[in-house]
Amino acid sequence: QVQLVESGGGLVQAGGSLRLSCAVSGHTGLFDDYAAGWFRQAPVKEREFVAAISWTGSGTYYSDSVKGRFTISRDNAKDTVYLQMNSLQPEDTAVYYCAVQPTLATGTEAYEYDYWGQGTQVTVSS
């Protein structure tokens, strides 16, 4: 059974940075075969796409709201996906979820991912 564990969330002031990690275990085959994404959900809002990375790591995709501030990356040797978040703003406050899918395509929609972590809270104070 595929398990994902996020870490790195916390409380930060506006303009600050955080780095989220997502450790993946229990997958069949190589982690290289999995596309990965980060999503977030703020209170009373729907879950929204943040960033995604292809199985090779060569393709990255971002929502317009985080483009230029966030960077997604992966270390296939460590079965881990990262989200570096810079210039954080109060509107970035949300629970951040990591998701993976064994596919050559890289999804930007939540329904395209079968495996999810439990989420990590990110709170940005003004």
DRENTORKOL-3810 file (N, C-alpha, C; in nm, 4 decimals):
REM DRENTORKOL-3810
@n.u->0.0845; n.v->-0.1191; n.w->0.0000; ca.u->0.0000; ca.v->0.0000; ca.w->0.0000; c.u->0.0885; c.v->0.1248; c.w->0.0000
@n.u->0.0594; n.v->0.2143; n.w->-0.0907; ca.u->0.1384; ca.v->0.3359; ca.w->-0.1020; c.u->0.1054; c.v->0.4293; c.w->0.0141
@n.u->0.2092; n.v->0.4769; n.w->0.0798; ca.u->0.1912; ca.v->0.5713; ca.w->0.1897; c.u->0.2728; c.v->0.6960; c.w->0.1635
@n.u->0.2154; n.v->0.8107; n.w->0.1956; ca.u->0.2825; ca.v->0.9386; ca.w->0.1790; c.u->0.2798; c.v->1.0129; c.w->0.3121
@n.u->0.3926; n.v->1.0653; n.w->0.3507; ca.u->0.4018; ca.v->1.1394; ca.w->0.4761; c.u->0.4628; c.v->1.2755; c.w->0.4475
@n.u->0.3819; n.v->1.3805; n.w->0.4682; ca.u->0.4311; ca.v->1.5164; ca.w->0.4490; c.u->0.4920; c.v->1.5701; c.w->0.5778
@n.u->0.5844; n.v->1.6608; n.w->0.5622; ca.u->0.6445; ca.v->1.7281; ca.w->0.6769; c.u->0.6952; c.v->1.8647; c.w->0.6315
@n.u->0.7259; n.v->1.9492; n.w->0.7292; ca.u->0.7841; ca.v->2.0788; ca.w->0.6978; c.u->0.6900; c.v->2.1967; c.w->0.7107
@n.u->0.5643; n.v->2.1691; n.w->0.7391; ca.u->0.4709; ca.v->2.2782; ca.w->0.7556; c.u->0.4960; c.v->2.3531; c.w->0.8864
@n.u->0.4248; n.v->2.4643; n.w->0.9028; ca.u->0.4401; ca.v->2.5413; ca.w->1.0258; c.u->0.3881; c.v->2.6815; c.w->1.0103
@n.u->0.4261; n.v->2.7658; n.w->1.1051; ca.u->0.3847; ca.v->2.9058; ca.w->1.1083; c.u->0.5019; c.v->2.9926; c.w->1.0636
@n.u->0.4760; n.v->3.0827; n.w->0.9696; ca.u->0.5808; ca.v->3.1699; ca.w->0.9177; c.u->0.5213; c.v->3.3073; c.w->0.8915
@n.u->0.6036; n.v->3.4089; n.w->0.9010; ca.u->0.5573; ca.v->3.5436; ca.w->0.8714; c.u->0.5542; c.v->3.5678; c.w->0.7211
@n.u->0.4710; n.v->3.6603; n.w->0.6811; ca.u->0.4630; ca.v->3.6958; ca.w->0.5391; c.u->0.6016; c.v->3.7337; c.w->0.4876
@n.u->0.6320; n.v->3.6828; n.w->0.3690; ca.u->0.7630; ca.v->3.7046; ca.w->0.3108; c.u->0.8630; c.v->3.5953; c.w->0.3415
@n.u->0.8273; n.v->3.5082; n.w->0.4322; ca.u->0.9166; ca.v->3.4001; ca.w->0.4722; c.u->0.9101; c.v->3.2802; c.w->0.3792
@n.u->0.9831; n.v->3.1758; n.w->0.4173; ca.u->0.9934; ca.v->3.0553; ca.w->0.3348; c.u->0.9724; c.v->2.9294; c.w->0.4177
@n.u->0.9257; n.v->2.8277; n.w->0.3520; ca.u->0.9147; ca.v->2.6937; ca.w->0.4095; c.u->0.9468; c.v->2.5924; c.w->0.3014
@n.u->0.9949; n.v->2.4762; n.w->0.3431; ca.u->1.0193; ca.v->2.3674; ca.w->0.2495; c.u->0.9425; c.v->2.2460; c.w->0.2973
@n.u->0.8482; n.v->2.2024; n.w->0.2169; ca.u->0.7707; ca.v->2.0828; ca.w->0.2479; c.u->0.8377; c.v->1.9612; c.w->0.1856
@n.u->0.8282; n.v->1.8502; n.w->0.2581; ca.u->0.8786; ca.v->1.7222; ca.w->0.2069; c.u->0.7665; c.v->1.6207; c.w->0.2075
@n.u->0.7742; n.v->1.5273; n.w->0.1154; ca.u->0.6760; ca.v->1.4198; ca.w->0.1065; c.u->0.7521; c.v->1.2907; c.w->0.0819
@n.u->0.7569; n.v->1.2063; n.w->0.1836; ca.u->0.8251; ca.v->1.0780; ca.w->0.1729; c.u->0.7247; c.v->0.9708; c.w->0.1317
@n.u->0.7583; n.v->0.8971; n.w->0.0273; ca.u->0.6680; ca.v->0.7972; ca.w->-0.0298; c.u->0.7236; c.v->0.6575; c.w->-0.0045
@n.u->0.6370; n.v->0.5667; n.w->0.0402; ca.u->0.6786; ca.v->0.4293; ca.w->0.0648; c.u->0.5683; c.v->0.3340; c.w->0.0224
@n.u->0.6037; n.v->0.2054; n.w->0.0160; ca.u->0.5048; ca.v->0.1033; ca.w->-0.0146; c.u->0.4633; c.v->0.0959; c.w->-0.1606
@n.u->0.5297; n.v->0.1711; n.w->-0.2475; ca.u->0.4907; ca.v->0.1689; ca.w->-0.3893; c.u->0.5493; c.v->0.0468; c.w->-0.4576
@n.u->0.4787; n.v->0.0001; n.w->-0.5576; ca.u->0.5300; ca.v->-0.1096; ca.w->-0.6382; c.u->0.6169; c.v->-0.0506; c.w->-0.7487
@n.u->0.7210; n.v->-0.1215; n.w->-0.7871; ca.u->0.8090; ca.v->-0.0698; ca.w->-0.8901; c.u->0.8929; c.v->0.0447; c.w->-0.8395
@n.u->0.9435; n.v->0.1226; n.w->-0.9331; ca.u->1.0309; ca.v->0.2343; ca.w->-0.8987; c.u->0.9511; c.v->0.3617; c.w->-0.8752
@n.u->0.9981; n.v->0.4443; n.w->-0.7826; ca.u->0.9338; ca.v->0.5733; ca.w->-0.7596; c.u->0.9447; c.v->0.6602; c.w->-0.8840
@n.u->1.0441; n.v->0.6304; n.w->-0.9672; ca.u->1.0608; ca.v->0.7034; ca.w->-1.0925; c.u->0.9363; c.v->0.6950; c.w->-1.1806
@n.u->0.8543; n.v->0.5908; n.w->-1.1607; ca.u->0.7373; ca.v->0.5705; ca.w->-1.2454; c.u->0.6165; c.v->0.6533; c.w->-1.2014
@n.u->0.6338; n.v->0.7319; n.w->-1.0980; ca.u->0.5219; ca.v->0.8052; ca.w->-1.0412; c.u->0.5334; c.v->0.9554; c.w->-1.0674
@n.u->0.4260; n.v->1.0120; n.w->-1.1182; ca.u->0.4157; ca.v->1.1582; ca.w->-1.1204; c.u->0.3733; c.v->1.2033; c.w->-0.9802
@n.u->0.4038; n.v->1.3260; n.w->-0.9463; ca.u->0.3727; ca.v->1.3754; ca.w->-0.8120; c.u->0.3191; c.v->1.5174; c.w->-0.8182
@n.u->0.2367; n.v->1.5502; n.w->-0.7212; ca.u->0.1804; ca.v->1.6841; ca.w->-0.7168; c.u->0.1584; c.v->1.7313; c.w->-0.5746
@n.u->0.1463; n.v->1.8610; n.w->-0.5620; ca.u->0.1085; ca.v->1.9238; ca.w->-0.4354; c.u->-0.0226; c.v->1.9989; c.w->-0.4567
@n.u->-0.1126; n.v->1.9826; n.w->-0.3613; ca.u->-0.2403; ca.v->2.0524; ca.w->-0.3614; c.u->-0.2565; c.v->2.1183; c.w->-0.2252
@n.u->-0.3489; n.v->2.2126; n.w->-0.2151; ca.u->-0.3754; ca.v->2.2747; ca.w->-0.0862; c.u->-0.5236; c.v->2.3016; c.w->-0.0701
@n.u->-0.5644; n.v->2.3079; n.w->0.0562; ca.u->-0.7042; ca.v->2.3352; ca.w->0.0857; c.u->-0.7117; c.v->2.4296; c.w->0.2045
@n.u->-0.7665; n.v->2.5467; n.w->0.1800; ca.u->-0.7893; ca.v->2.6450; ca.w->0.2852; c.u->-0.9296; c.v->2.6236; c.w->0.3419
@n.u->-0.9543; n.v->2.6744; n.w->0.4631; ca.u->-1.0874; ca.v->2.6591; ca.w->0.5237; c.u->-1.1983; c.v->2.7097; c.w->0.4316
@n.u->-1.3030; n.v->2.6347; n.w->0.4233; ca.u->-1.4232; ca.v->2.6624; ca.w->0.3444; c.u->-1.3925; c.v->2.6793; c.w->0.1951
@n.u->-1.2814; n.v->2.6307; n.w->0.1499; ca.u->-1.2479; ca.v->2.6341; ca.w->0.0074; c.u->-1.2247; c.v->2.4926; c.w->-0.0429
@n.u->-1.2350; n.v->2.4750; n.w->-0.1730; ca.u->-1.2083; ca.v->2.3456; ca.w->-0.2334; c.u->-1.0567; c.v->2.3238; c.w->-0.2457
@n.u->-1.0195; n.v->2.1979; n.w->-0.2548; ca.u->-0.8790; ca.v->2.1656; ca.w->-0.2743; c.u->-0.8351; c.v->2.2172; c.w->-0.4106
@n.u->-0.7187; n.v->2.2806; n.w->-0.4140; ca.u->-0.6716; ca.v->2.3382; ca.w->-0.5393; c.u->-0.5302; c.v->2.2920; c.w->-0.5715
@n.u->-0.5035; n.v->2.2872; n.w->-0.6993; ca.u->-0.3725; ca.v->2.2478; ca.w->-0.7487; c.u->-0.2685; c.v->2.3550; c.w->-0.7168
@n.u->-0.1495; n.v->2.3099; n.w->-0.6766; ca.u->-0.0386; ca.v->2.4013; ca.w->-0.6496; c.u->0.0752; c.v->2.3776; c.w->-0.7495
@n.u->0.1239; n.v->2.2540; n.w->-0.7548; ca.u->0.2379; ca.v->2.2239; ca.w->-0.8412; c.u->0.2415; c.v->2.0745; c.w->-0.8701
@n.u->0.3042; n.v->2.0379; n.w->-0.9818; ca.u->0.3200; ca.v->1.8977; ca.w->-1.0175; c.u->0.4529; c.v->1.8778; c.w->-1.0883
@n.u->0.5015; n.v->1.7536; n.w->-1.0809; ca.u->0.6303; ca.v->1.7221; ca.w->-1.1425; c.u->0.6199; c.v->1.5862; c.w->-1.2096
@n.u->0.6789; n.v->1.5758; n.w->-1.3265; ca.u->0.6728; ca.v->1.4518; ca.w->-1.4027; c.u->0.7593; c.v->1.3442; c.w->-1.3376
@n.u->0.7423; n.v->1.2212; n.w->-1.3862; ca.u->0.8159; ca.v->1.1093; ca.w->-1.3272; c.u->0.9662; c.v->1.1238; c.w->-1.3477
@n.u->1.0077; n.v->1.1940; n.w->-1.4508; ca.u->1.1507; ca.v->1.2151; ca.w->-1.4730; c.u->1.2030; c.v->1.3356; c.w->-1.3974
@n.u->1.1116; n.v->1.4226; n.w->-1.3576; ca.u->1.1521; ca.v->1.5469; ca.w->-1.2943; c.u->1.1783; c.v->1.6585; c.w->-1.3935
@n.u->1.1696; n.v->1.6262; n.w->-1.5217; ca.u->1.2016; ca.v->1.7265; ca.w->-1.6234; c.u->1.0861; c.v->1.8207; c.w->-1.6515
@n.u->0.9651; n.v->1.7774; n.w->-1.6170; ca.u->0.8481; ca.v->1.8607; ca.w->-1.6405; c.u->0.7887; c.v->1.9085; c.w->-1.5102
@n.u->0.7718; n.v->2.0388; n.w->-1.4952; ca.u->0.7104; ca.v->2.0946; ca.w->-1.3754; c.u->0.5981; c.v->2.1892; c.w->-1.4156
@n.u->0.4962; n.v->2.1943; n.w->-1.3324; ca.u->0.3772; ca.v->2.2726; ca.w->-1.3619; c.u->0.3341; c.v->2.3437; c.w->-1.2341
@n.u->0.2861; n.v->2.4665; n.w->-1.2488; ca.u->0.2475; ca.v->2.5469; ca.w->-1.1337; c.u->0.1164; c.v->2.6188; c.w->-1.1583
@n.u->0.0439; n.v->2.6423; n.w->-1.0504; ca.u->-0.0717; ca.v->2.7289; ca.w->-1.0613; c.u->-0.0222; c.v->2.8718; c.w->-1.0763
@n.u->-0.1050; n.v->2.9556; n.w->-1.1335; ca.u->-0.0656; ca.v->3.0947; ca.w->-1.1543; c.u->-0.0381; c.v->3.1649; c.w->-1.0221
@n.u->-0.1069; n.v->3.1229; n.w->-0.9164; ca.u->-0.0946; ca.v->3.1914; ca.w->-0.7885; c.u->0.0397; c.v->3.1678; c.w->-0.7199
@n.u->0.1106; n.v->3.0622; n.w->-0.7588; ca.u->0.2386; ca.v->3.0322; ca.w->-0.6924; c.u->0.3568; c.v->3.0384; c.w->-0.7881
@n.u->0.3313; n.v->3.0525; n.w->-0.9149; ca.u->0.4386; ca.v->3.0536; ca.w->-1.0143; c.u->0.5385; c.v->3.1649; c.w->-0.9832
@n.u->0.6661; n.v->3.1290; n.w->-0.9842; ca.u->0.7708; ca.v->3.2251; ca.w->-0.9533; c.u->0.8058; c.v->3.2318; c.w->-0.8061
@n.u->0.7219; n.v->3.1729; n.w->-0.7199; ca.u->0.7491; ca.v->3.1744; ca.w->-0.5754; c.u->0.7756; c.v->3.0341; c.w->-0.5213
@n.u->0.7077; n.v->2.9350; n.w->-0.5771; ca.u->0.7212; ca.v->2.7971; ca.w->-0.5317; c.u->0.7995; c.v->2.7152; c.w->-0.6344
@n.u->0.8716; n.v->2.6152; n.w->-0.5836; ca.u->0.9461; ca.v->2.5243; ca.w->-0.6708; c.u->0.9249; c.v->2.3815; c.w->-0.6257
@n.u->0.8781; n.v->2.2970; n.w->-0.7166; ca.u->0.8619; ca.v->2.1555; ca.w->-0.6875; c.u->0.9837; c.v->2.0802; c.w->-0.7406
@n.u->1.0268; n.v->1.9806; n.w->-0.6645; ca.u->1.1403; ca.v->1.8997; ca.w->-0.7069; c.u->1.1242; c.v->1.7599; c.w->-0.6485
@n.u->1.2092; n.v->1.6683; n.w->-0.6921; ca.u->1.2018; ca.v->1.5318; ca.w->-0.6414; c.u->1.3407; c.v->1.4710; c.w->-0.6376
@n.u->1.3572; n.v->1.3792; n.w->-0.5445; ca.u->1.4794; ca.v->1.3012; ca.w->-0.5339; c.u->1.4364; c.v->1.1551; c.w->-0.5412
@n.u->1.4490; n.v->1.0968; n.w->-0.6589; ca.u->1.4004; ca.v->0.9599; ca.w->-0.6775; c.u->1.4826; c.v->0.8581; c.w->-0.5990
@n.u->1.6039; n.v->0.8911; n.w->-0.5670; ca.u->1.6858; ca.v->0.8009; ca.w->-0.4859; c.u->1.6350; c.v->0.7943; c.w->-0.3425
@n.u->1.5651; n.v->0.8983; n.w->-0.2998; ca.u->1.5121; ca.v->0.9039; ca.w->-0.1640; c.u->1.3608; c.v->0.8881; c.w->-0.1600
@n.u->1.2992; n.v->0.8659; n.w->-0.2762; ca.u->1.1529; ca.v->0.8517; ca.w->-0.2839; c.u->1.0834; c.v->0.9698; c.w->-0.2168
@n.u->1.1292; n.v->1.0880; n.w->-0.2475; ca.u->1.0794; ca.v->1.2073; ca.w->-0.1798; c.u->1.0533; c.v->1.3185; c.w->-0.2799
@n.u->0.9455; n.v->1.3906; n.w->-0.2537; ca.u->0.9090; ca.v->1.5081; ca.w->-0.3328; c.u->0.9146; c.v->1.6293; c.w->-0.2403
@n.u->0.9573; n.v->1.7418; n.w->-0.2947; ca.u->0.9717; ca.v->1.8631; ca.w->-0.2157; c.u->0.8899; c.v->1.9771; c.w->-0.2757
@n.u->0.8548; n.v->2.0716; n.w->-0.1905; ca.u->0.7942; ca.v->2.1960; ca.w->-0.2355; c.u->0.8618; c.v->2.3098; c.w->-0.1597
@n.u->0.9461; n.v->2.3837; n.w->-0.2287; ca.u->1.0095; ca.v->2.5007; ca.w->-0.1713; c.u->0.9179; c.v->2.6197; c.w->-0.1916
@n.u->0.8802; n.v->2.6834; n.w->-0.0821; ca.u->0.7853; ca.v->2.7941; ca.w->-0.0882; c.u->0.8537; c.v->2.9214; c.w->-0.0387
@n.u->0.8674; n.v->3.0171; n.w->-0.1266; ca.u->0.9290; ca.v->3.1450; ca.w->-0.0928; c.u->0.8263; c.v->3.2574; c.w->-0.1035
@n.u->0.8597; n.v->3.3703; n.w->-0.0443; ca.u->0.7718; ca.v->3.4882; ca.w->-0.0493; c.u->0.6292; c.v->3.4517; c.w->-0.0111
@n.u->0.6147; n.v->3.3788; n.w->0.0963; ca.u->0.4825; ca.v->3.3337; ca.w->0.1393; c.u->0.3945; c.v->3.4503; c.w->0.1791
@n.u->0.2678; n.v->3.4360; n.w->0.1477; ca.u->0.1678; ca.v->3.5375; ca.w->0.1776; c.u->0.0549; c.v->3.4761; c.w->0.2595
@n.u->-0.0206; n.v->3.5579; n.w->0.3328; ca.u->-0.1312; ca.v->3.5033; ca.w->0.4135; c.u->-0.2288; c.v->3.4184; c.w->0.3314
@n.u->-0.2471; n.v->3.4510; n.w->0.2061; ca.u->-0.3394; ca.v->3.3728; ca.w->0.1221; c.u->-0.2858; c.v->3.2344; c.w->0.0880
@n.u->-0.1598; n.v->3.2079; n.w->0.1221; ca.u->-0.1038; ca.v->3.0738; ca.w->0.1040; c.u->-0.1376; c.v->2.9819; c.w->0.2215
@n.u->-0.1996; n.v->3.0365; n.w->0.3240; ca.u->-0.2373; ca.v->2.9562; ca.w->0.4402; c.u->-0.3351; c.v->2.8474; c.w->0.3992
@n.u->-0.3010; n.v->2.7237; n.w->0.4310; ca.u->-0.3832; ca.v->2.6091; ca.w->0.3929; c.u->-0.3193; c.v->2.4818; c.w->0.4462
@n.u->-0.3936; n.v->2.3735; n.w->0.4344; ca.u->-0.3343; ca.v->2.2408; ca.w->0.4536; c.u->-0.2805; c.v->2.1974; c.w->0.3172
@n.u->-0.1557; n.v->2.1584; n.w->0.3148; ca.u->-0.0904; ca.v->2.1189; ca.w->0.1906; c.u->-0.0821; c.v->1.9667; c.w->0.1841
@n.u->-0.1256; n.v->1.9117; n.w->0.0701; ca.u->-0.1284; ca.v->1.7679; ca.w->0.0494; c.u->-0.0352; c.v->1.7286; c.w->-0.0656
@n.u->0.0355; n.v->1.6196; n.w->-0.0436; ca.u->0.1159; ca.v->1.5598; ca.w->-0.1479; c.u->0.0360; c.v->1.4445; c.w->-0.2101
@n.u->0.0524; n.v->1.4236; n.w->-0.3391; ca.u->-0.0170; ca.v->1.3157; ca.w->-0.4078; c.u->0.0743; c.v->1.2562; c.w->-0.5144
@n.u->0.0598; n.v->1.1259; n.w->-0.5370; ca.u->0.1381; ca.v->1.0598; ca.w->-0.6417; c.u->0.0487; c.v->0.9671; c.w->-0.7226
@n.u->0.0932; n.v->0.9395; n.w->-0.8432; ca.u->0.0184; ca.v->0.8532; ca.w->-0.9333; c.u->0.1165; c.v->0.7836; c.w->-1.0266
@n.u->0.1042; n.v->0.6498; n.w->-1.0403; ca.u->0.1929; ca.v->0.5782; ca.w->-1.1319; c.u->0.1510; c.v->0.6008; c.w->-1.2763
@n.u->0.2053; n.v->0.7031; n.w->-1.3362; ca.u->0.1646; ca.v->0.7391; ca.w->-1.4713; c.u->0.2761; c.v->0.8181; c.w->-1.5393
@n.u->0.2792; n.v->0.8084; n.w->-1.6702; ca.u->0.3755; ca.v->0.8866; ca.w->-1.7467; c.u->0.3258; c.v->1.0294; c.w->-1.7666
@n.u->0.1953; n.v->1.0478; n.w->-1.7512; ca.u->0.1392; ca.v->1.1820; ca.w->-1.7622; c.u->0.1551; c.v->1.2540; c.w->-1.6293
@n.u->0.1459; n.v->1.3844; n.w->-1.6299; ca.u->0.1570; ca.v->1.4637; ca.w->-1.5074; c.u->0.0277; c.v->1.5405; c.w->-1.4892
@n.u->-0.0518; n.v->1.4970; n.w->-1.3924; ca.u->-0.1816; ca.v->1.5576; ca.w->-1.3716; c.u->-0.1765; c.v->1.6861; c.w->-1.2909
@n.u->-0.2714; n.v->1.7738; n.w->-1.3187; ca.u->-0.2874; ca.v->1.8966; ca.w->-1.2422; c.u->-0.4244; c.v->1.9032; c.w->-1.1769
@n.u->-0.4979; n.v->1.7941; n.w->-1.1842; ca.u->-0.6296; ca.v->1.7854; ca.w->-1.1214; c.u->-0.6257; c.v->1.6793; c.w->-1.0122
@n.u->-0.6983; n.v->1.7045; n.w->-0.9043; ca.u->-0.6961; ca.v->1.6130; ca.w->-0.7906; c.u->-0.7439; c.v->1.4733; c.w->-0.8286
@n.u->-0.8407; n.v->1.4643; n.w->-0.9189; ca.u->-0.8965; ca.v->1.3334; ca.w->-0.9534; c.u->-0.7964; c.v->1.2457; c.w->-1.0269
@n.u->-0.6868; n.v->1.3034; n.w->-1.0727; ca.u->-0.5865; ca.v->1.2270; ca.w->-1.1464; c.u->-0.4894; c.v->1.1546; c.w->-1.0538
@n.u->-0.5057; n.v->1.1730; n.w->-0.9243; ca.u->-0.4153; ca.v->1.1107; ca.w->-0.8271; c.u->-0.4921; c.v->1.0167; c.w->-0.7358
@n.u->-0.4398; n.v->0.8973; n.w->-0.7202; ca.u->-0.5029; ca.v->0.7972; ca.w->-0.6342; c.u->-0.4452; c.v->0.7944; c.w->-0.4929
@n.u->-0.3225; n.v->0.8390; n.w->-0.4761; ca.u->-0.2544; ca.v->0.8245; ca.w->-0.3476; c.u->-0.2252; c.v->0.9625; c.w->-0.2887
@n.u->-0.2643; n.v->0.9784; n.w->-0.1619; ca.u->-0.2549; ca.v->1.1078; ca.w->-0.0960; c.u->-0.1935; c.v->1.0945; c.w->0.0425
@n.u->-0.1263; n.v->1.2018; n.w->0.0849; ca.u->-0.0792; ca.v->1.2091; ca.w->0.2210; c.u->-0.1865; c.v->1.2667; c.w->0.3118
@n.u->-0.1545; n.v->1.2785; n.w->0.4408; ca.u->-0.2508; ca.v->1.3255; ca.w->0.5389; c.u->-0.2555; c.v->1.4775; c.w->0.5473
@n.u->-0.1573; n.v->1.5430; n.w->0.4862; ca.u->-0.1553; ca.v->1.6884; ca.w->0.4843; c.u->-0.0697; c.v->1.7485; c.w->0.5931
@n.u->-0.0187; n.v->1.8684; n.w->0.5668; ca.u->0.0592; ca.v->1.9428; ca.w->0.6648; c.u->0.0132; c.v->2.0888; c.w->0.6610
@n.u->-0.0053; n.v->2.1451; n.w->0.7803; ca.u->-0.0598; ca.v->2.2803; ca.w->0.7896; c.u->0.0492; c.v->2.3847; c.w->0.7648
@n.u->0.0165; n.v->2.4798; n.w->0.6796; ca.u->0.1018; ca.v->2.5964; ca.w->0.6572; c.u->0.0209; c.v->2.7201; c.w->0.6932
@n.u->0.0724; n.v->2.7991; n.w->0.7854; ca.u->0.0046; ca.v->2.9209; ca.w->0.8281; c.u->0.0986; c.v->3.0389; c.w->0.8102
@n.u->0.0529; n.v->3.1388; n.w->0.7352; ca.u->0.1344; ca.v->3.2567; ca.w->0.7088; c.u->0.0675; c.v->3.3762; c.w->0.7756
@n.u->0.1381; n.v->3.4382; n.w->0.8673; ca.u->0.0831; ca.v->3.5528; ca.w->0.9392; c.u->0.1243; c.v->3.6822; c.w->0.8701
@n.u->0.0372; n.v->3.7804; n.w->0.8799; ca.u->0.0636; ca.v->3.9093; ca.w->0.8146; c.u->0.1410; c.v->4.0033; c.w->0.9054
END
